[in-house]
Amino acid sequence: MFTLQLASLFFSKIQEDPTKKVDSFLYSMCLHDDQLSDISARFQAEMKKGLSAESNAAAAVKMLPTHVRSTPDGSEKGQFLVLDLGGSAFKVLQVKVREETGFRRGEVEMEERIYPIPQEKLVGSGAELLDHVSESLKDFLQEKNISLEKKHPLAFTFSFPCEMSALDQGSLLSWSKNFRARGLQGKDVVQALREAIGRTGGMDTEVLAMVNDTVATMMTCGFEDKYCEIGLIIGTGTNACYMEELRHIDLVEGDEGRMCVNIEWGAFGDDGALRDYVTEFDREVDAASNNPGKQIFEKMVSGMYLGELVRLVVLKMANLGLLFDGHVSSALRTKGKVTTAHVAAMEEYKNGLENTRRILTGLDLTPSDNDCIAVQHVSTIVSFRSSNLVAAGLAAILTRIKQNRKLRTFRITVGVDGTLYKTHPQYPKRLHKVVRRLFPECQVRFVLSDSGSSKGAALVSAVAQRLALQKRKVDETLSLFRLSSEQLQLVKARMRAGLEAGLTGEGPSEIKMLPSLYCPPDGTEHGKYLALDLGGTNFKVMLVNFKKGLQQNSQVYHKIYTTPLEIMQGSGEELFDHFAECISDFLDYMGIKNAHLPAGFAFSFPCEQMAIDRCTLLSWTKGFKATDCEGHDVMDMLQDAIKRRNEFELDIAAVVNDTVGTMMSCAYEDPQCEIGLIAGNGTNVCYMEELKNIKKTAQKKRQMDDGTVCINTEWGGLGDHGSLDDIITPYDAEVDLNSLNPGRQRFEKLTSGMYLGEVVRQTLLDLTRGGLLFRGNITNALKAPGMFQTKYLSQIERDRLALLQVRSILQGLGLDSTCDDSIIVKEVCGAVSRRAAQLCGAGMAAVVEKIRENRGLDHLNITVGVDGTLYKLHPHFSEVLQETARVLAPQCHVNFVQSEEGSGKGAALFTSVTRQREEM
């Protein structure tokens, strides 16, 4: 008695303001920002659970992959039939995109007809439902005089949860929205539709895609706004989708690009995640629904249930005597008498109270002015809670996108459809305001879907067609770089023939096969030596200290100096003066300018070696073109530059090719090392050849080892006489034409770091001209020779490198790329670098097979010393090269060892061995 009196006293005090009465009664529905942030965090956790293969089965929010990988880019075109099934009626449409112009605003033409679905079809068999759909489609074709003989691409909007295994293959998980047709759950809906069309007969259609209405909404808005990456439905039901990074979707193979995920967020809370936010009215709505315990979030949010929630609140307040003086009509007790349309009418800005009175009167009630105000406020709280919950869900999606892309702030558009959003006068404004308050870091724009999900389904099909055509054309381009096993065997055979021809000296040879002096280390080397290493654009000066008896414990100090392009291509005197300046700086840096240490020079260009400290430059490669150098002694040119500088003296005891230096450096630790490989800015190989096989005049020059001689192959020249023409692409030809030495070093231009980036650029340029990249926009940056350096291949091809980082690299190069562009660029880089590694592997197979046959062995064990940035830094080059050599030379076990400190250390070793033998 005392409690009732207190309640009576309490309500009497707020009787003067009916809205306070409602606020007190519905306080659990009035959510503040902290609660919304909490709900958003819970939703993020549910999204993560749904994306994981380990937890998806138990997840309430299923996060269904849609296999939609791209939004429209404006180049799509064609004519499509669309079936849109998602409510009590469905639509059949013809969507035309003008063939001559592609997608632009106002250039999509649509004809449609709405077909009602009889109640018995909703609850009958699935076959009967789809037969009705198919028969309606045929009726539409006949009515619109659309040819029945012609094949028509067809898109299917199917607004129910499906597990998609492909864009045109999806199994129904569950019905919603009063659909309960038997026999379809767990079945492939697209296949069932095809069978229904077959039963109807007289039509030729190809179902290209089945999409959820949220996905179609996103695609429709994406046509108008390239930033649209979220789709939202707030109508009879509710759902959302967004573009997720593919690497996070465990249920789909692959990690390149993005894929639209159909969240199916109506099921949020089915596992109890919203238990403390679910009110008694929500529980009552749920209990009376067709699917108790399911779609909890949807029942708190969507248009199917808001009217019923309002009715239940008003009924209870009336039963407690808080409304209508305690009078309750039969109509008020009847489920479904208050609809969401009533809720929207009650909240109209000017006529809301008048509409409320009319609605209540229609329920056989006699409301006072305060009753009308109170009931209107009930509607406001129920609908406001709906928009708040949707805002919390959107904030979770936005947070995930931000974290995925590692952004501090970003711009995004949400495409929206649904009767609640469209017809409720206050809903959109409330939703927008709360989203921006919960997630201020993001610039969010909301765009109402034009023509709803039907147009979007056609766009999905059009995008699918575009991507398929694009992929086919890109694959055709990249197929030029793909080498079959037969082609690789041919390259191996041609390399072998080139090696043999170069050794005989009979007639012109693509491969020079230059004998080089070589003194294998024995581990007793000791002392301090200078080493100079010119391998490309960098000139390295080193101090190497070999400790006697400590074979693997040498000390190395070095500095690297860049050689400017104008010096590389200037006069020979300027070039060697630059080297002398670098040596002087290093000697000052180390404080050894007066030490007069012996030095070795690793010189990475084709030379004829006349003595251990004498070699004549035959030709420049790798972008060098300094004048008055070819045909001159390298040591003379360097000593002349040192004399001109007149600051120090240098005792250069040995000059070696970089491949020889690399082989020697690795042989210091592995006596089986008899091959040196450079795979960097340039490419070359040296190896130990039987002296008896050398037929040219150099055979007369004896070495310390009478049985073998080191051969600097200069294999970069393979193809100079046309032996590789059948694998050279138009892009290689363009690179060669624009090089400093057209027609020369063809193998090197297919395999080395100096040229691979330019081959990629030429390929990207051609794909862009064809409209397959960068929206066909050829930028000045893309036109610039040399802008795409080979180091970008290494960066872009790193395993699991997020496409956002690829886009960042491309944007740094002045290329504004989409996600799809980034995937294609990565594919181009992979094709070019893989071919390069395979060609080097084929060449290596020819070398090791020759050594095996030279020695009459059934099986050869040998070590290759390797240096070069391409081999060391590219994520896949070394692996592909080794695998190719293994497959093409199965009787050889080849161990690849990276050279520490490269050919420079080898040059120091060579000097040490030479000096020690001179002292003996």
Buried (B, 14 or more C-beta within 10 A) or exposed (E): EEEEEEEEEEBEEBEEBBBBBBBEBBEBBBBEEEBBBBBBBBBBBBBBBBBBEEEBEEBBBBBBBBBBBBBBBEBBBBBBBBBBBBBEEBBBBBBBBBEEEBBEEEEBEBEBBEBEBEEEBBBBEBBBBBBBBBBBBBBBBEEEEBEEEEEBBBBBBBBBBBBBBEBBBBBBBBBBBBBEBEBBBEEBBBBBBBBBBEEBEEBEBEBBBBBBBBBBBBBBBBBBBBBBBBBBBBBBBBBBBBBBBBBBBBBBEEBBBBBBBBBBBBBBBBBEBBEEBBBEBBBBBBEEBEBEEBBBBBBBBBBBBBBBBBBBBBBBBBEEEBBBEEEBBEBBEEEEBBBBBBBBBBBBEEEBBEBBBBBBEEBEBEBEEBBBBBBBBBBBBBBBBBBBBBBBBBBBBBBBBBEBBEEEEBEBBBBBBBBBBBBBBBBBEBBBEBBBEBBEEBEBBBBBBBBBBBBBBBBBBBBBBBBEEBBEBBEEBBEBBEBEEEBBBBBBBBBBBBBBBBBEBEEEBBBBBBBBBBBBBEBEBBBBBBBBBBBBBBBBBBBBBBEEEEBEEBEBEBBEBEBEEEBBBBEBBBBBBBBBBBBBEBBEEBEBBEEEBBBBBBBBBBBBBEEBBBBBBBBBBBBBBBEEBBEEBBBEBBBBBBEEEEEBEBEBBBBBBBBBBBBBBBBBBEEEBBBBBBBBBBBBBBBBBBBEBBEBEBBEBEBEEEEBBBBBBBBBBBBBBEBBEEBBBEBBBBBBEEBBBEEBBBBBBBBBBBBBBBBBBBBBBBBBEEBBBBBEEEBEBBEEEEBBBBBBBBBBBBEEBBBBBBBBBBEEBEBEBBBBBBBBBBBBBBBBBBBBBBBBBBBBBBBBBBBBEBEEEEEBEBBBBBBBBBBBBBBBBBEBBBEBBBBBBEEBEBBBBBBBBBBBBBBBBBBBBBBBEEEE
